[in-house]
Amino acid sequence: MLTALPEVTEVEVSEGRWVVTGRGQLLSGVAGALARAEVVAEDLRVDQRTLDDAFVAFTGHVSESPESSARSERRAG
């Protein structure tokens, strides 16, 4: 049901917990599909990844914040 939605890129099911990953109007697409199937979710949580999360996933390194860079420059100078 959910994997057929164009917004959904992945569905993981483990111990009665469903994790749906996707893009675009994912929340409304999933909520609509559940409503049409007359499925009532006991709990619903939305997590959005940040640009920092994407950077770490892509590079494997944590980016340095501008504040910590400024502090490093002041100490060095």
C-alpha positions in Angstrom: 0.0 0.0 0.0 2.6 2.6 1.1 5.3 1.5 -1.3 3.0 2.3 -4.2 2.9 6.0 -3.3 5.2 8.2 -5.5 6.5 10.1 -2.4 7.7 6.9 -0.7 11.3 5.8 -1.2 11.5 3.2 1.6 9.4 1.4 4.1 10.9 -0.5 7.0 8.8 -2.6 9.3 10.3 -3.9 12.6 8.5 -5.1 15.8 5.2 -3.5 14.7 6.8 -0.1 14.0 6.7 1.3 10.4 9.3 3.8 9.3 8.4 5.4 6.0 11.0 7.5 4.2 10.4 9.7 1.2 10.2 13.2 -0.2 7.8 15.9 -1.3 4.3 15.6 0.2 5.1 12.4 2.1 3.1 13.1 5.2 -0.1 14.0 3.4 0.4 11.0 1.0 0.9 8.5 3.8 -1.9 10.0 6.0 -4.3 9.8 3.0 -3.4 6.2 2.2 -3.9 5.1 5.8 -7.3 6.9 5.9 -8.4 5.3 2.7 -7.4 1.9 4.1 -9.2 2.7 7.4 -5.9 2.2 9.3 -5.6 4.2 12.5 -2.0 4.9 13.6 -1.5 4.7 17.4 1.5 7.2 17.1 2.8 9.3 14.3 6.1 11.1 14.3 7.7 13.3 11.7 11.4 13.7 11.5 13.0 16.0 9.0 16.7 15.8 8.2 18.8 19.0 8.1 21.4 20.1 5.7 24.0 19.1 8.3 22.5 15.6 8.4 22.9 15.4 4.6 26.5 16.6 4.8 27.4 14.0 7.4 25.7 11.2 5.4 27.5 12.3 2.2 31.0 13.0 3.6 31.1 11.1 6.9 32.4 14.2 8.7 30.6 16.6 11.0 30.8 20.2 9.7 32.2 22.9 11.8 29.8 25.6 12.9 30.6 29.2 12.1 30.7 30.0 15.9 33.3 27.4 16.6 35.4 28.6 13.6 35.3 32.1 14.9 36.4 31.0 18.4 39.3 29.0 16.8 40.4 32.0 14.8 40.3 34.2 17.9 42.4 31.8 19.9 44.9 31.4 17.1 45.3 35.1 16.6 
